[in-house]
Amino acid sequence: MKLSENQVIAIKRKRGELDMSINGLEKATGVSRWTLISIFKHDHRNVSSKTFKKLNDWLINQYELATANVHPTKEVANNE
């Protein structure tokens, strides 16, 4: 499977927002640091379906965590 440039940018951006090292991202995603380095530095976009799924699942999970923290109904529930 092929990662799009937008997917790679989203992974890099989220990694930066979370101030994660490559090793931290490896632990969080389950993708080896060598694969991550290859994706980031060597424009390696063709990855296995397992790697593709792991990276997308991590991105989706991070998005859900971010939106759960600012969801209006959650804020009301926390203030009660």
HTML snippet that shows the backbone in 3Dmol.js (N, CA, C, O; Angstrom):
<script src="https://3Dmol.org/build/3Dmol-min.js"></script>
<div id="view" style="width:600px;height:400px;position:relative"></div>
<script>
const pdb = `
ATOM      1  N   MET A   1       0.855  -1.172   0.000  1.00  0.00           N
ATOM      2  CA  MET A   1       0.000   0.000   0.000  1.00  0.00           C
ATOM      3  C   MET A   1       0.896   1.228   0.000  1.00  0.00           C
ATOM      4  O   MET A   1       2.047   1.190   0.436  1.00  0.00           O
ATOM      5  N   LYS A   2       0.340   2.295  -0.494  1.00  0.00           N
ATOM      6  CA  LYS A   2       1.134   3.512  -0.627  1.00  0.00           C
ATOM      7  C   LYS A   2       0.583   4.607   0.278  1.00  0.00           C
ATOM      8  O   LYS A   2      -0.604   4.932   0.234  1.00  0.00           O
ATOM      9  N   LEU A   3       1.470   5.171   1.101  1.00  0.00           N
ATOM     10  CA  LEU A   3       1.102   6.314   1.926  1.00  0.00           C
ATOM     11  C   LEU A   3       1.073   7.560   1.053  1.00  0.00           C
ATOM     12  O   LEU A   3       1.968   7.774   0.235  1.00  0.00           O
ATOM     13  N   SER A   4       0.058   8.369   1.224  1.00  0.00           N
ATOM     14  CA  SER A   4       0.003   9.622   0.483  1.00  0.00           C
ATOM     15  C   SER A   4       0.891  10.662   1.168  1.00  0.00           C
ATOM     16  O   SER A   4       1.250  10.516   2.336  1.00  0.00           O
ATOM     17  N   GLU A   5       1.227  11.683   0.443  1.00  0.00           N
ATOM     18  CA  GLU A   5       2.030  12.762   1.022  1.00  0.00           C
ATOM     19  C   GLU A   5       1.282  13.415   2.177  1.00  0.00           C
ATOM     20  O   GLU A   5       1.896  13.806   3.169  1.00  0.00           O
ATOM     21  N   ASN A   6      -0.040  13.538   2.058  1.00  0.00           N
ATOM     22  CA  ASN A   6      -0.847  14.121   3.135  1.00  0.00           C
ATOM     23  C   ASN A   6      -0.815  13.265   4.392  1.00  0.00           C
ATOM     24  O   ASN A   6      -0.785  13.797   5.501  1.00  0.00           O
ATOM     25  N   GLN A   7      -0.819  11.950   4.232  1.00  0.00           N
ATOM     26  CA  GLN A   7      -0.733  11.066   5.392  1.00  0.00           C
ATOM     27  C   GLN A   7       0.606  11.240   6.103  1.00  0.00           C
ATOM     28  O   GLN A   7       0.660  11.318   7.331  1.00  0.00           O
ATOM     29  N   VAL A   8       1.672  11.299   5.333  1.00  0.00           N
ATOM     30  CA  VAL A   8       3.003  11.460   5.921  1.00  0.00           C
ATOM     31  C   VAL A   8       3.103  12.809   6.629  1.00  0.00           C
ATOM     32  O   VAL A   8       3.660  12.894   7.723  1.00  0.00           O
ATOM     33  N   ILE A   9       2.574  13.848   6.020  1.00  0.00           N
ATOM     34  CA  ILE A   9       2.582  15.173   6.658  1.00  0.00           C
ATOM     35  C   ILE A   9       1.786  15.138   7.951  1.00  0.00           C
ATOM     36  O   ILE A   9       2.211  15.717   8.950  1.00  0.00           O
ATOM     37  N   ALA A  10       0.639  14.471   7.951  1.00  0.00           N
ATOM     38  CA  ALA A  10      -0.188  14.385   9.156  1.00  0.00           C
ATOM     39  C   ALA A  10       0.553  13.643  10.272  1.00  0.00           C
ATOM     40  O   ALA A  10       0.483  14.043  11.434  1.00  0.00           O
ATOM     41  N   ILE A  11       1.252  12.576   9.926  1.00  0.00           N
ATOM     42  CA  ILE A  11       2.019  11.822  10.920  1.00  0.00           C
ATOM     43  C   ILE A  11       3.144  12.696  11.479  1.00  0.00           C
ATOM     44  O   ILE A  11       3.349  12.749  12.692  1.00  0.00           O
ATOM     45  N   LYS A  12       3.861  13.372  10.601  1.00  0.00           N
ATOM     46  CA  LYS A  12       4.946  14.254  11.045  1.00  0.00           C
ATOM     47  C   LYS A  12       4.404  15.383  11.931  1.00  0.00           C
ATOM     48  O   LYS A  12       4.990  15.702  12.965  1.00  0.00           O
ATOM     49  N   ARG A  13       3.306  15.970  11.525  1.00  0.00           N
ATOM     50  CA  ARG A  13       2.725  17.082  12.277  1.00  0.00           C
ATOM     51  C   ARG A  13       2.291  16.627  13.669  1.00  0.00           C
ATOM     52  O   ARG A  13       2.585  17.294  14.661  1.00  0.00           O
ATOM     53  N   LYS A  14       1.595  15.496  13.743  1.00  0.00           N
ATOM     54  CA  LYS A  14       1.130  14.995  15.037  1.00  0.00           C
ATOM     55  C   LYS A  14       2.310  14.609  15.920  1.00  0.00           C
ATOM     56  O   LYS A  14       2.297  14.859  17.125  1.00  0.00           O
ATOM     57  N   ARG A  15       3.317  14.006  15.327  1.00  0.00           N
ATOM     58  CA  ARG A  15       4.529  13.661  16.080  1.00  0.00           C
ATOM     59  C   ARG A  15       5.159  14.925  16.669  1.00  0.00           C
ATOM     60  O   ARG A  15       5.596  14.929  17.820  1.00  0.00           O
ATOM     61  N   GLY A  16       5.204  15.999  15.871  1.00  0.00           N
ATOM     62  CA  GLY A  16       5.745  17.262  16.353  1.00  0.00           C
ATOM     63  C   GLY A  16       4.902  17.871  17.457  1.00  0.00           C
ATOM     64  O   GLY A  16       5.441  18.358  18.451  1.00  0.00           O
ATOM     65  N   GLU A  17       3.587  17.850  17.295  1.00  0.00           N
ATOM     66  CA  GLU A  17       2.685  18.397  18.308  1.00  0.00           C
ATOM     67  C   GLU A  17       2.863  17.685  19.642  1.00  0.00           C
ATOM     68  O   GLU A  17       2.804  18.303  20.705  1.00  0.00           O
ATOM     69  N   LEU A  18       3.082  16.366  19.568  1.00  0.00           N
ATOM     70  CA  LEU A  18       3.247  15.566  20.782  1.00  0.00           C
ATOM     71  C   LEU A  18       4.694  15.550  21.268  1.00  0.00           C
ATOM     72  O   LEU A  18       4.995  14.955  22.303  1.00  0.00           O
ATOM     73  N   ASP A  19       5.592  16.201  20.523  1.00  0.00           N
ATOM     74  CA  ASP A  19       7.013  16.256  20.854  1.00  0.00           C
ATOM     75  C   ASP A  19       7.578  14.846  21.071  1.00  0.00           C
ATOM     76  O   ASP A  19       8.231  14.565  22.076  1.00  0.00           O
ATOM     77  N   MET A  20       7.307  13.974  20.099  1.00  0.00           N
ATOM     78  CA  MET A  20       7.721  12.575  20.197  1.00  0.00           C
ATOM     79  C   MET A  20       9.006  12.330  19.424  1.00  0.00           C
ATOM     80  O   MET A  20       9.207  12.865  18.335  1.00  0.00           O
ATOM     81  N   SER A  21       9.859  11.522  20.001  1.00  0.00           N
ATOM     82  CA  SER A  21      11.046  11.061  19.287  1.00  0.00           C
ATOM     83  C   SER A  21      10.624   9.936  18.337  1.00  0.00           C
ATOM     84  O   SER A  21       9.492   9.456  18.389  1.00  0.00           O
ATOM     85  N   ILE A  22      11.534   9.534  17.487  1.00  0.00           N
ATOM     86  CA  ILE A  22      11.263   8.385  16.618  1.00  0.00           C
ATOM     87  C   ILE A  22      10.992   7.148  17.476  1.00  0.00           C
ATOM     88  O   ILE A  22      10.103   6.356  17.167  1.00  0.00           O
ATOM     89  N   ASN A  23      11.765   6.988  18.555  1.00  0.00           N
ATOM     90  CA  ASN A  23      11.552   5.833  19.440  1.00  0.00           C
ATOM     91  C   ASN A  23      10.183   5.886  20.108  1.00  0.00           C
ATOM     92  O   ASN A  23       9.537   4.854  20.286  1.00  0.00           O
ATOM     93  N   GLY A  24       9.740   7.082  20.477  1.00  0.00           N
ATOM     94  CA  GLY A  24       8.410   7.234  21.060  1.00  0.00           C
ATOM     95  C   GLY A  24       7.320   6.890  20.068  1.00  0.00           C
ATOM     96  O   GLY A  24       6.330   6.242  20.409  1.00  0.00           O
ATOM     97  N   LEU A  25       7.515   7.332  18.831  1.00  0.00           N
ATOM     98  CA  LEU A  25       6.545   7.017  17.784  1.00  0.00           C
ATOM     99  C   LEU A  25       6.545   5.526  17.485  1.00  0.00           C
ATOM    100  O   LEU A  25       5.498   4.942  17.207  1.00  0.00           O
ATOM    101  N   GLU A  26       7.718   4.916  17.543  1.00  0.00           N
ATOM    102  CA  GLU A  26       7.812   3.469  17.338  1.00  0.00           C
ATOM    103  C   GLU A  26       6.977   2.733  18.388  1.00  0.00           C
ATOM    104  O   GLU A  26       6.230   1.812  18.059  1.00  0.00           O
ATOM    105  N   LYS A  27       7.107   3.139  19.641  1.00  0.00           N
ATOM    106  CA  LYS A  27       6.356   2.498  20.725  1.00  0.00           C
ATOM    107  C   LYS A  27       4.860   2.750  20.594  1.00  0.00           C
ATOM    108  O   LYS A  27       4.049   1.860  20.850  1.00  0.00           O
ATOM    109  N   ALA A  28       4.501   3.964  20.194  1.00  0.00           N
ATOM    110  CA  ALA A  28       3.089   4.329  20.086  1.00  0.00           C
ATOM    111  C   ALA A  28       2.385   3.643  18.919  1.00  0.00           C
ATOM    112  O   ALA A  28       1.206   3.301  19.016  1.00  0.00           O
ATOM    113  N   THR A  29       3.110   3.440  17.810  1.00  0.00           N
ATOM    114  CA  THR A  29       2.471   2.897  16.608  1.00  0.00           C
ATOM    115  C   THR A  29       2.718   1.409  16.395  1.00  0.00           C
ATOM    116  O   THR A  29       1.917   0.725  15.758  1.00  0.00           O
ATOM    117  N   GLY A  30       3.825   0.913  16.929  1.00  0.00           N
ATOM    118  CA  GLY A  30       4.200  -0.468  16.656  1.00  0.00           C
ATOM    119  C   GLY A  30       4.928  -0.627  15.331  1.00  0.00           C
ATOM    120  O   GLY A  30       5.129  -1.747  14.862  1.00  0.00           O
ATOM    121  N   VAL A  31       5.325   0.491  14.723  1.00  0.00           N
ATOM    122  CA  VAL A  31       6.074   0.480  13.461  1.00  0.00           C
ATOM    123  C   VAL A  31       7.542   0.703  13.808  1.00  0.00           C
ATOM    124  O   VAL A  31       7.865   1.598  14.589  1.00  0.00           O
ATOM    125  N   SER A  32       8.420  -0.092  13.242  1.00  0.00           N
ATOM    126  CA  SER A  32       9.837   0.008  13.589  1.00  0.00           C
ATOM    127  C   SER A  32      10.402   1.375  13.267  1.00  0.00           C
ATOM    128  O   SER A  32       9.957   2.046  12.335  1.00  0.00           O
ATOM    129  N   ARG A  33      11.388   1.779  14.049  1.00  0.00           N
ATOM    130  CA  ARG A  33      11.994   3.091  13.821  1.00  0.00           C
ATOM    131  C   ARG A  33      12.678   3.157  12.472  1.00  0.00           C
ATOM    132  O   ARG A  33      12.748   4.224  11.863  1.00  0.00           O
ATOM    133  N   TRP A  34      13.188   2.018  11.994  1.00  0.00           N
ATOM    134  CA  TRP A  34      13.852   1.999  10.688  1.00  0.00           C
ATOM    135  C   TRP A  34      12.850   2.285   9.574  1.00  0.00           C
ATOM    136  O   TRP A  34      13.156   2.994   8.615  1.00  0.00           O
ATOM    137  N   THR A  35      11.667   1.733   9.712  1.00  0.00           N
ATOM    138  CA  THR A  35      10.614   2.004   8.731  1.00  0.00           C
ATOM    139  C   THR A  35      10.185   3.467   8.810  1.00  0.00           C
ATOM    140  O   THR A  35      10.006   4.122   7.783  1.00  0.00           O
ATOM    141  N   LEU A  36      10.022   3.974  10.028  1.00  0.00           N
ATOM    142  CA  LEU A  36       9.631   5.375  10.201  1.00  0.00           C
ATOM    143  C   LEU A  36      10.671   6.322   9.615  1.00  0.00           C
ATOM    144  O   LEU A  36      10.323   7.281   8.926  1.00  0.00           O
ATOM    145  N   ILE A  37      11.942   6.056   9.885  1.00  0.00           N
ATOM    146  CA  ILE A  37      13.020   6.889   9.338  1.00  0.00           C
ATOM    147  C   ILE A  37      12.991   6.844   7.818  1.00  0.00           C
ATOM    148  O   ILE A  37      13.162   7.868   7.156  1.00  0.00           O
ATOM    149  N   SER A  38      12.776   5.666   7.272  1.00  0.00           N
ATOM    150  CA  SER A  38      12.724   5.524   5.818  1.00  0.00           C
ATOM    151  C   SER A  38      11.560   6.323   5.232  1.00  0.00           C
ATOM    152  O   SER A  38      11.701   6.954   4.185  1.00  0.00           O
ATOM    153  N   ILE A  39      10.427   6.296   5.902  1.00  0.00           N
ATOM    154  CA  ILE A  39       9.257   7.047   5.441  1.00  0.00           C
ATOM    155  C   ILE A  39       9.531   8.543   5.505  1.00  0.00           C
ATOM    156  O   ILE A  39       9.232   9.269   4.557  1.00  0.00           O
ATOM    157  N   PHE A  40      10.097   9.009   6.613  1.00  0.00           N
ATOM    158  CA  PHE A  40      10.306  10.444   6.816  1.00  0.00           C
ATOM    159  C   PHE A  40      11.463  11.014   6.005  1.00  0.00           C
ATOM    160  O   PHE A  40      11.347  12.101   5.439  1.00  0.00           O
ATOM    161  N   LYS A  41      12.559  10.302   5.946  1.00  0.00           N
ATOM    162  CA  LYS A  41      13.765  10.880   5.358  1.00  0.00           C
ATOM    163  C   LYS A  41      14.053  10.432   3.937  1.00  0.00           C
ATOM    164  O   LYS A  41      14.757  11.121   3.199  1.00  0.00           O
ATOM    165  N   HIS A  42      13.519   9.291   3.549  1.00  0.00           N
ATOM    166  CA  HIS A  42      13.880   8.751   2.238  1.00  0.00           C
ATOM    167  C   HIS A  42      12.683   8.630   1.300  1.00  0.00           C
ATOM    168  O   HIS A  42      12.751   7.950   0.276  1.00  0.00           O
ATOM    169  N   ASP A  43      11.587   9.298   1.659  1.00  0.00           N
ATOM    170  CA  ASP A  43      10.382   9.295   0.833  1.00  0.00           C
ATOM    171  C   ASP A  43       9.908   7.893   0.474  1.00  0.00           C
ATOM    172  O   ASP A  43       9.391   7.663  -0.619  1.00  0.00           O
ATOM    173  N   HIS A  44      10.089   6.963   1.400  1.00  0.00           N
ATOM    174  CA  HIS A  44       9.619   5.589   1.212  1.00  0.00           C
ATOM    175  C   HIS A  44       8.117   5.597   1.477  1.00  0.00           C
ATOM    176  O   HIS A  44       7.691   5.748   2.622  1.00  0.00           O
ATOM    177  N   ARG A  45       7.321   5.436   0.441  1.00  0.00           N
ATOM    178  CA  ARG A  45       5.865   5.522   0.594  1.00  0.00           C
ATOM    179  C   ARG A  45       5.160   4.178   0.448  1.00  0.00           C
ATOM    180  O   ARG A  45       4.042   4.018   0.938  1.00  0.00           O
ATOM    181  N   ASN A  46       5.781   3.222  -0.208  1.00  0.00           N
ATOM    182  CA  ASN A  46       5.184   1.898  -0.337  1.00  0.00           C
ATOM    183  C   ASN A  46       5.480   1.096   0.919  1.00  0.00           C
ATOM    184  O   ASN A  46       6.632   0.773   1.209  1.00  0.00           O
ATOM    185  N   VAL A  47       4.430   0.780   1.659  1.00  0.00           N
ATOM    186  CA  VAL A  47       4.574   0.058   2.917  1.00  0.00           C
ATOM    187  C   VAL A  47       3.635  -1.142   2.913  1.00  0.00           C
ATOM    188  O   VAL A  47       2.728  -1.236   2.087  1.00  0.00           O
ATOM    189  N   SER A  48       3.867  -2.047   3.840  1.00  0.00           N
ATOM    190  CA  SER A  48       2.985  -3.213   3.952  1.00  0.00           C
ATOM    191  C   SER A  48       1.608  -2.761   4.448  1.00  0.00           C
ATOM    192  O   SER A  48       1.460  -1.674   5.006  1.00  0.00           O
ATOM    193  N   SER A  49       0.629  -3.597   4.239  1.00  0.00           N
ATOM    194  CA  SER A  49      -0.720  -3.257   4.697  1.00  0.00           C
ATOM    195  C   SER A  49      -0.770  -3.156   6.223  1.00  0.00           C
ATOM    196  O   SER A  49      -1.552  -2.371   6.762  1.00  0.00           O
ATOM    197  N   LYS A  50       0.055  -3.941   6.927  1.00  0.00           N
ATOM    198  CA  LYS A  50       0.108  -3.871   8.393  1.00  0.00           C
ATOM    199  C   LYS A  50       0.644  -2.522   8.851  1.00  0.00           C
ATOM    200  O   LYS A  50       0.103  -1.914   9.775  1.00  0.00           O
ATOM    201  N   THR A  51       1.709  -2.055   8.203  1.00  0.00           N
ATOM    202  CA  THR A  51       2.289  -0.757   8.550  1.00  0.00           C
ATOM    203  C   THR A  51       1.299   0.359   8.245  1.00  0.00           C
ATOM    204  O   THR A  51       1.120   1.271   9.053  1.00  0.00           O
ATOM    205  N   PHE A  52       0.665   0.292   7.100  1.00  0.00           N
ATOM    206  CA  PHE A  52      -0.332   1.279   6.692  1.00  0.00           C
ATOM    207  C   PHE A  52      -1.442   1.367   7.740  1.00  0.00           C
ATOM    208  O   PHE A  52      -1.823   2.459   8.161  1.00  0.00           O
ATOM    209  N   LYS A  53      -1.950   0.216   8.153  1.00  0.00           N
ATOM    210  CA  LYS A  53      -3.024   0.171   9.140  1.00  0.00           C
ATOM    211  C   LYS A  53      -2.572   0.712  10.496  1.00  0.00           C
ATOM    212  O   LYS A  53      -3.307   1.463  11.138  1.00  0.00           O
ATOM    213  N   LYS A  54      -1.385   0.344  10.931  1.00  0.00           N
ATOM    214  CA  LYS A  54      -0.877   0.813  12.219  1.00  0.00           C
ATOM    215  C   LYS A  54      -0.764   2.338  12.243  1.00  0.00           C
ATOM    216  O   LYS A  54      -1.167   2.980  13.213  1.00  0.00           O
ATOM    217  N   LEU A  55      -0.218   2.906  11.182  1.00  0.00           N
ATOM    218  CA  LEU A  55      -0.056   4.357  11.135  1.00  0.00           C
ATOM    219  C   LEU A  55      -1.404   5.069  11.055  1.00  0.00           C
ATOM    220  O   LEU A  55      -1.611   6.075  11.734  1.00  0.00           O
ATOM    221  N   ASN A  56      -2.310   4.565  10.245  1.00  0.00           N
ATOM    222  CA  ASN A  56      -3.637   5.182  10.150  1.00  0.00           C
ATOM    223  C   ASN A  56      -4.410   5.042  11.449  1.00  0.00           C
ATOM    224  O   ASN A  56      -5.079   5.983  11.874  1.00  0.00           O
ATOM    225  N   ASP A  57      -4.329   3.881  12.086  1.00  0.00           N
ATOM    226  CA  ASP A  57      -5.012   3.688  13.364  1.00  0.00           C
ATOM    227  C   ASP A  57      -4.492   4.659  14.414  1.00  0.00           C
ATOM    228  O   ASP A  57      -5.265   5.215  15.195  1.00  0.00           O
ATOM    229  N   TRP A  58      -3.173   4.861  14.430  1.00  0.00           N
ATOM    230  CA  TRP A  58      -2.585   5.789  15.389  1.00  0.00           C
ATOM    231  C   TRP A  58      -3.082   7.220  15.126  1.00  0.00           C
ATOM    232  O   TRP A  58      -3.450   7.934  16.059  1.00  0.00           O
ATOM    233  N   LEU A  59      -3.090   7.626  13.860  1.00  0.00           N
ATOM    234  CA  LEU A  59      -3.565   8.966  13.525  1.00  0.00           C
ATOM    235  C   LEU A  59      -5.025   9.163  13.928  1.00  0.00           C
ATOM    236  O   LEU A  59      -5.387  10.193  14.498  1.00  0.00           O
ATOM    237  N   ILE A  60      -5.842   8.186  13.633  1.00  0.00           N
ATOM    238  CA  ILE A  60      -7.267   8.272  13.979  1.00  0.00           C
ATOM    239  C   ILE A  60      -7.438   8.339  15.488  1.00  0.00           C
ATOM    240  O   ILE A  60      -8.245   9.122  15.989  1.00  0.00           O
ATOM    241  N   ASN A  61      -6.686   7.525  16.212  1.00  0.00           N
ATOM    242  CA  ASN A  61      -6.758   7.524  17.672  1.00  0.00           C
ATOM    243  C   ASN A  61      -6.345   8.886  18.230  1.00  0.00           C
ATOM    244  O   ASN A  61      -6.986   9.390  19.152  1.00  0.00           O
ATOM    245  N   GLN A  62      -5.299   9.480  17.694  1.00  0.00           N
ATOM    246  CA  GLN A  62      -4.848  10.794  18.153  1.00  0.00           C
ATOM    247  C   GLN A  62      -5.906  11.859  17.872  1.00  0.00           C
ATOM    248  O   GLN A  62      -6.133  12.750  18.691  1.00  0.00           O
ATOM    249  N   TYR A  63      -6.546  11.762  16.720  1.00  0.00           N
ATOM    250  CA  TYR A  63      -7.614  12.703  16.381  1.00  0.00           C
ATOM    251  C   TYR A  63      -8.775  12.557  17.365  1.00  0.00           C
ATOM    252  O   TYR A  63      -9.318  13.550  17.850  1.00  0.00           O
ATOM    253  N   GLU A  64      -9.146  11.318  17.653  1.00  0.00           N
ATOM    254  CA  GLU A  64     -10.256  11.078  18.580  1.00  0.00           C
ATOM    255  C   GLU A  64      -9.923  11.580  19.975  1.00  0.00           C
ATOM    256  O   GLU A  64     -10.782  12.149  20.649  1.00  0.00           O
ATOM    257  N   LEU A  65      -8.692  11.377  20.416  1.00  0.00           N
ATOM    258  CA  LEU A  65      -8.284  11.884  21.729  1.00  0.00           C
ATOM    259  C   LEU A  65      -8.338  13.397  21.772  1.00  0.00           C
ATOM    260  O   LEU A  65      -8.775  13.978  22.765  1.00  0.00           O
ATOM    261  N   ALA A  66      -7.897  14.039  20.703  1.00  0.00           N
ATOM    262  CA  ALA A  66      -7.897  15.499  20.655  1.00  0.00           C
ATOM    263  C   ALA A  66      -9.309  16.055  20.647  1.00  0.00           C
ATOM    264  O   ALA A  66      -9.587  17.045  21.324  1.00  0.00           O
ATOM    265  N   THR A  67     -10.201  15.438  19.895  1.00  0.00           N
ATOM    266  CA  THR A  67     -11.572  15.956  19.815  1.00  0.00           C
ATOM    267  C   THR A  67     -12.369  15.606  21.063  1.00  0.00           C
ATOM    268  O   THR A  67     -13.295  16.337  21.415  1.00  0.00           O
ATOM    269  N   ALA A  68     -12.043  14.524  21.736  1.00  0.00           N
ATOM    270  CA  ALA A  68     -12.748  14.154  22.965  1.00  0.00           C
ATOM    271  C   ALA A  68     -12.484  15.178  24.062  1.00  0.00           C
ATOM    272  O   ALA A  68     -13.340  15.413  24.915  1.00  0.00           O
ATOM    273  N   ASN A  69     -11.303  15.784  24.041  1.00  0.00           N
ATOM    274  CA  ASN A  69     -10.946  16.757  25.070  1.00  0.00           C
ATOM    275  C   ASN A  69     -11.639  18.097  24.892  1.00  0.00           C
ATOM    276  O   ASN A  69     -11.712  18.871  25.846  1.00  0.00           O
ATOM    277  N   VAL A  70     -12.150  18.400  23.703  1.00  0.00           N
ATOM    278  CA  VAL A  70     -12.782  19.698  23.466  1.00  0.00           C
ATOM    279  C   VAL A  70     -14.243  19.566  23.057  1.00  0.00           C
ATOM    280  O   VAL A  70     -14.868  20.559  22.684  1.00  0.00           O
ATOM    281  N   HIS A  71     -14.781  18.390  23.118  1.00  0.00           N
ATOM    282  CA  HIS A  71     -16.174  18.185  22.725  1.00  0.00           C
ATOM    283  C   HIS A  71     -17.087  18.915  23.711  1.00  0.00           C
ATOM    284  O   HIS A  71     -16.939  18.743  24.920  1.00  0.00           O
ATOM    285  N   PRO A  72     -18.035  19.733  23.214  1.00  0.00           N
ATOM    286  CA  PRO A  72     -18.880  20.539  24.110  1.00  0.00           C
ATOM    287  C   PRO A  72     -19.638  19.723  25.147  1.00  0.00           C
ATOM    288  O   PRO A  72     -19.744  20.160  26.293  1.00  0.00           O
ATOM    289  N   THR A  73     -20.162  18.571  24.798  1.00  0.00           N
ATOM    290  CA  THR A  73     -20.920  17.794  25.777  1.00  0.00           C
ATOM    291  C   THR A  73     -20.011  17.238  26.847  1.00  0.00           C
ATOM    292  O   THR A  73     -20.440  17.075  27.989  1.00  0.00           O
ATOM    293  N   LYS A  74     -18.780  16.946  26.517  1.00  0.00           N
ATOM    294  CA  LYS A  74     -17.830  16.451  27.507  1.00  0.00           C
ATOM    295  C   LYS A  74     -17.468  17.564  28.495  1.00  0.00           C
ATOM    296  O   LYS A  74     -17.315  17.316  29.691  1.00  0.00           O
ATOM    297  N   GLU A  75     -17.329  18.814  27.974  1.00  0.00           N
ATOM    298  CA  GLU A  75     -16.999  19.932  28.860  1.00  0.00           C
ATOM    299  C   GLU A  75     -18.128  20.177  29.844  1.00  0.00           C
ATOM    300  O   GLU A  75     -17.879  20.440  31.020  1.00  0.00           O
ATOM    301  N   VAL A  76     -19.359  20.093  29.381  1.00  0.00           N
ATOM    302  CA  VAL A  76     -20.513  20.286  30.277  1.00  0.00           C
ATOM    303  C   VAL A  76     -20.519  19.202  31.341  1.00  0.00           C
ATOM    304  O   VAL A  76     -20.731  19.492  32.518  1.00  0.00           O
ATOM    305  N   ALA A  77     -20.287  17.945  30.939  1.00  0.00           N
ATOM    306  CA  ALA A  77     -20.295  16.848  31.890  1.00  0.00           C
ATOM    307  C   ALA A  77     -19.198  17.021  32.935  1.00  0.00           C
ATOM    308  O   ALA A  77     -19.400  16.675  34.099  1.00  0.00           O
ATOM    309  N   ASN A  78     -18.047  17.546  32.542  1.00  0.00           N
ATOM    310  CA  ASN A  78     -16.941  17.730  33.474  1.00  0.00           C
ATOM    311  C   ASN A  78     -17.202  18.877  34.446  1.00  0.00           C
ATOM    312  O   ASN A  78     -16.694  18.868  35.567  1.00  0.00           O
ATOM    313  N   ASN A  79     -17.994  19.866  34.022  1.00  0.00           N
ATOM    314  CA  ASN A  79     -18.256  21.027  34.876  1.00  0.00           C
ATOM    315  C   ASN A  79     -19.361  20.765  35.885  1.00  0.00           C
ATOM    316  O   ASN A  79     -19.517  21.546  36.824  1.00  0.00           O
ATOM    317  N   GLU A  80     -20.126  19.708  35.731  1.00  0.00           N
ATOM    318  CA  GLU A  80     -21.257  19.462  36.641  1.00  0.00           C
ATOM    319  C   GLU A  80     -20.814  18.815  37.908  1.00  0.00           C
ATOM    320  O   GLU A  80     -21.637  18.539  38.781  1.00  0.00           O
TER     321      GLU A  80
END
`;
const viewer = $3Dmol.createViewer("view");
viewer.addModel(pdb, "pdb");
viewer.setStyle({}, {cartoon: {color: "spectrum"}});
viewer.zoomTo();
viewer.render();
</script>
